[in-house]
Amino acid sequence: MNDFAEESKNSEPISISGDVKVGKDDAVTPGIYDLDILGGEGNILGDRKDGNPLLINWAGAANGISQPSKIRIILFEGDVLQFSDISQVKFTAVPKDVSPSNEIGVGEFIVGRDIAPGKYTLSTNMQMDPDFDTLGWDIQTLDIENSKIDNLRLSPANSDVSVDLKDGQIISTSYYNSNNGENANDARLIFNNSN
């Protein structure tokens, strides 16, 4: 996937007037990006080519308060993005070389690149309101080799969550903010080593 990151190219701001296609000859090329929402508040959806099981489904907002304005996304040749109530976006290429961390934000991250493989318990730096016991983090892990998907949720009603990450897996995260006093761009899912 590090080689895949080399294909990433920064885009100019894109005013949304329809679907955004991903391709070597399109405004957005395949690669690993931070999707920056510059205008509007709404949903990011899309279709993956060739039945790729990675979902494209996030909520985002330019102000970054109720929903994040920056989402990490892995895009493949032939993917198609659809934006609802979002007027302008920009794709910022993520460097080939990154330092692994035990904290990630919203979007798609690669085990062995963004975070080390291993067994972890999950926590967050955000205050999750117990009155909204199903809001919090939705986490999906995808094993590319066999398309096996595991779904997890870290929320006030489900705070004891463990995960065993394998090299090459992709982690997809979404955060549903229940505290408007906290900026959704600051949300981090924390992986606490439990080996």
C-alpha positions as CSV (number, residue, x, y, z in Angstrom):
1,M,0.0,0.0,0.0
2,N,3.0,2.3,0.4
3,D,3.5,2.1,-3.3
4,F,-0.2,2.8,-3.8
5,A,0.3,6.0,-1.8
6,E,2.9,7.2,-4.4
7,E,0.0,7.4,-7.0
8,S,-1.8,10.0,-4.9
9,K,-1.9,13.5,-6.4
10,N,-3.3,16.6,-4.7
11,S,-6.5,17.9,-6.4
12,E,-7.6,21.5,-6.9
13,P,-10.8,22.4,-5.0
14,I,-13.6,20.6,-6.8
15,S,-17.1,22.2,-6.9
16,I,-19.6,19.3,-6.7
17,S,-22.0,19.2,-9.7
18,G,-22.4,15.4,-9.9
19,D,-20.5,12.2,-9.3
20,V,-16.7,12.3,-8.8
21,K,-14.9,9.6,-10.7
22,V,-11.6,8.1,-9.7
23,G,-9.2,7.3,-12.5
24,K,-5.7,8.0,-13.9
25,D,-7.2,10.5,-16.4
26,D,-9.7,12.1,-14.0
27,A,-9.5,15.0,-11.5
28,V,-9.0,12.5,-8.7
29,T,-6.5,9.7,-9.3
30,P,-6.2,6.4,-7.3
31,G,-4.4,6.7,-4.0
32,I,-4.6,7.6,-0.3
33,Y,-6.1,11.0,0.5
34,D,-7.3,13.3,3.2
35,L,-10.7,14.4,1.9
36,D,-11.2,18.0,2.9
37,I,-14.8,19.3,2.9
38,L,-14.7,23.0,2.0
39,G,-18.4,23.7,1.7
40,G,-21.6,22.3,3.0
41,E,-22.7,19.6,5.4
42,G,-23.9,16.2,4.4
43,N,-23.0,12.7,3.3
44,I,-20.2,11.1,1.3
45,L,-21.3,7.9,-0.4
46,G,-20.1,5.9,-3.4
47,D,-19.5,2.7,-5.3
48,R,-16.4,0.7,-5.4
49,K,-15.3,-1.0,-8.6
50,D,-15.3,-4.8,-9.0
51,G,-17.3,-5.5,-5.8
52,N,-14.7,-4.2,-3.4
53,P,-16.3,-4.6,0.0
54,L,-14.9,-1.4,1.5
55,L,-17.9,0.9,2.1
56,I,-17.9,4.6,1.2
57,N,-20.3,6.1,3.8
58,W,-19.5,9.0,6.0
59,A,-21.1,12.2,7.2
60,G,-19.0,15.4,7.0
61,A,-19.2,19.2,7.5
62,A,-17.1,22.1,6.4
63,N,-17.1,23.6,9.9
64,G,-15.8,20.3,11.4
65,I,-17.9,20.7,14.5
66,S,-20.9,18.4,14.3
67,Q,-19.1,16.1,11.8
68,P,-15.5,16.0,10.6
69,S,-14.3,18.2,7.7
70,K,-11.3,15.9,7.1
71,I,-11.7,12.1,6.3
72,R,-8.9,9.7,5.3
73,I,-10.0,7.7,2.2
74,I,-8.4,5.1,0.0
75,L,-9.5,5.4,-3.6
76,F,-9.1,2.8,-6.4
77,E,-9.3,3.0,-10.1
78,G,-13.0,3.1,-11.1
79,D,-14.4,4.2,-7.8
80,V,-17.3,6.7,-7.9
81,L,-18.0,9.2,-5.1
82,Q,-21.4,10.8,-4.5
83,F,-21.8,13.9,-2.3
84,S,-25.1,15.0,-0.8
85,D,-25.4,18.6,0.5
86,I,-21.7,19.1,0.2
87,S,-20.7,21.8,-2.3
88,Q,-16.9,21.7,-2.5
89,V,-14.1,19.3,-1.6
90,K,-10.4,18.9,-2.0
91,F,-8.2,15.7,-2.0
92,T,-4.9,16.1,-0.3
93,A,-2.4,13.3,-1.0
94,V,-1.1,11.4,2.1
95,P,2.7,10.9,2.0
96,K,4.2,7.5,1.1
97,D,6.0,7.3,4.4
98,V,4.1,7.8,7.6
99,S,4.8,7.0,11.2
100,P,2.5,4.5,12.7
101,S,0.4,5.7,15.6
102,N,-2.0,4.2,18.2
103,E,-4.5,7.0,17.5
104,I,-6.5,7.4,14.3
105,G,-9.3,9.7,13.2
106,V,-12.2,9.2,10.8
107,G,-11.7,7.3,7.6
108,E,-9.7,4.4,6.3
109,F,-6.3,3.3,7.7
110,I,-3.9,0.5,6.9
111,V,-2.5,-1.9,9.5
112,G,1.2,-2.1,9.2
113,R,1.4,1.4,7.8
114,D,-0.8,3.7,10.0
115,I,-1.0,1.4,13.0
116,A,1.1,-1.6,14.1
117,P,-0.5,-5.1,14.0
118,G,-1.4,-6.4,17.4
119,K,-4.1,-6.9,20.1
120,Y,-5.8,-3.8,21.4
121,T,-8.6,-2.5,23.6
122,L,-10.3,0.6,22.2
123,S,-11.0,4.0,23.8
124,T,-11.4,7.6,22.6
125,N,-10.4,11.1,23.6
126,M,-14.0,12.3,23.1
127,Q,-16.7,12.6,25.8
128,M,-19.5,10.3,24.7
129,D,-22.8,11.4,26.2
130,P,-24.5,8.4,27.9
131,D,-27.9,9.9,27.0
132,F,-27.0,8.9,23.4
133,D,-25.9,5.4,24.1
134,T,-25.6,4.2,20.5
135,L,-23.6,7.2,19.3
136,G,-19.8,7.0,19.1
137,W,-17.4,5.1,16.9
138,D,-18.4,2.5,14.2
139,I,-15.3,0.5,13.2
140,Q,-15.0,-2.0,10.4
141,T,-11.9,-4.2,9.8
142,L,-11.4,-5.7,6.3
143,D,-9.1,-8.5,5.5
144,I,-8.2,-7.9,1.8
145,E,-7.1,-11.5,1.1
146,N,-10.4,-13.1,1.9
147,S,-12.8,-10.1,2.0
148,K,-13.7,-10.9,5.7
149,I,-15.3,-8.0,7.5
150,D,-15.7,-7.5,11.2
151,N,-17.9,-4.7,12.6
152,L,-17.4,-3.1,16.0
153,R,-18.9,-0.2,17.9
154,L,-17.4,1.8,20.7
155,S,-20.2,3.7,22.4
156,P,-21.5,4.6,25.9
157,A,-23.5,1.4,25.8
158,N,-20.6,-0.7,24.6
159,S,-17.3,0.6,26.1
160,D,-15.4,-2.8,26.4
161,V,-14.2,-3.4,22.8
162,S,-11.1,-5.4,21.8
163,V,-9.6,-6.0,18.3
164,D,-6.8,-8.2,16.9
165,L,-5.3,-6.3,14.0
166,K,-3.4,-8.2,11.3
167,D,-0.8,-6.8,8.9
168,G,-2.4,-5.5,5.7
169,Q,-6.0,-5.2,7.0
170,I,-7.8,-1.9,6.4
171,I,-9.7,-0.2,9.3
172,S,-12.6,2.0,8.4
173,T,-14.0,4.3,11.1
174,S,-16.9,6.7,11.5
175,Y,-17.6,8.9,14.5
176,Y,-21.0,10.2,15.5
177,N,-20.5,13.2,17.8
178,S,-22.9,13.5,20.7
179,N,-21.2,16.5,22.3
180,N,-21.4,19.7,20.3
181,G,-18.9,21.3,22.6
182,E,-16.2,19.1,21.1
183,N,-14.8,19.5,17.5
184,A,-15.4,16.3,15.5
185,N,-12.0,16.9,13.7
186,D,-10.3,16.3,17.1
187,A,-11.9,12.9,17.5
188,R,-9.4,10.0,17.9
189,L,-9.9,6.3,18.3
190,I,-7.2,5.1,20.6
191,F,-5.7,1.6,20.4
192,N,-4.4,0.5,23.8
193,N,-1.9,-2.4,23.6
194,S,-3.2,-5.5,25.3
195,N,-0.6,-8.1,24.2
